[in-house]
């Protein structure tokens, strides 16, 4: 199970999550950062350092943010 970055990250470029990811699973574009579900090892290092609380374990993503599970995965296709 992977972690997912949700809408709170839009236009946020703090990048603390990128710096702490031990497997380089977090990449971004001009909009936000995304977590590669195939690379993420579910270590949780990214979640507590996110300054906007945008990162959730996949099964804990709020209902209104569920689309971000697919958005994160599609970024890496």
C-alpha positions in Angstrom: 0.0 0.0 0.0 1.3 3.4 -0.9 1.0 6.9 0.4 -0.9 9.5 -1.6 -0.5 13.2 -1.9 -3.8 15.1 -2.1 -5.1 18.5 -3.1 -3.6 20.4 -0.2 -0.3 20.1 -2.0 -1.5 22.0 -5.0 0.8 25.0 -5.5 2.8 24.0 -2.4 6.5 23.5 -3.2 8.0 23.0 0.3 9.6 19.6 -0.8 10.3 18.3 2.7 8.6 15.0 1.6 11.0 14.7 -1.3 14.0 15.1 0.9 13.0 12.4 3.4 11.8 9.7 1.0 14.3 6.9 1.2 13.4 5.4 -2.2 12.9 8.5 -4.3 9.2 7.8 -4.9 8.1 11.5 -4.8 8.3 13.7 -7.9 6.4 16.7 -9.0 5.4 19.1 -11.8 4.4 22.8 -11.8 1.2 21.9 -9.9 2.2 19.6 -7.0 4.2 16.6 -5.9 3.0 13.0 -6.4 4.0 9.6 -4.9 4.7 6.7 -7.2 2.6 3.8 -5.8 5.0 1.2 -7.4 8.1 2.7 -5.7 6.6 3.7 -2.3 7.6 1.3 0.4 4.9 2.5 2.8 7.5 3.7 5.3 5.5 6.8 6.3 8.6 9.2 6.5 6.9 11.7 4.2 3.6 12.1 6.1 4.8 13.8 9.3 7.0 16.3 7.5 4.3 17.6 5.1 3.7 21.3 6.1 0.2 21.2 4.6 -0.9 17.8 5.8 -1.5 16.6 2.2 -0.2 13.0 2.6 -2.2 10.0 3.6 -1.9 6.3 3.6 -3.9 5.1 0.6 -6.6 3.5 2.7 -6.9 6.6 4.8 -7.4 9.1 2.0 -10.6 11.2 2.8 -13.5 10.4 0.6 -13.5 13.8 -1.0 -9.8 13.3 -2.0 -10.1 9.7 -3.4 -9.5 10.9 -7.0 -5.9 11.7 -5.9 -5.1 8.0 -5.6 -5.5 7.7 -9.4 -4.0 11.2 -10.0 -0.8 10.1 -8.2 -0.6 6.8 -10.1 -1.3 8.4 -13.5 1.5 10.9 -13.1 4.0 8.0 -13.3 2.5 6.2 -16.3 
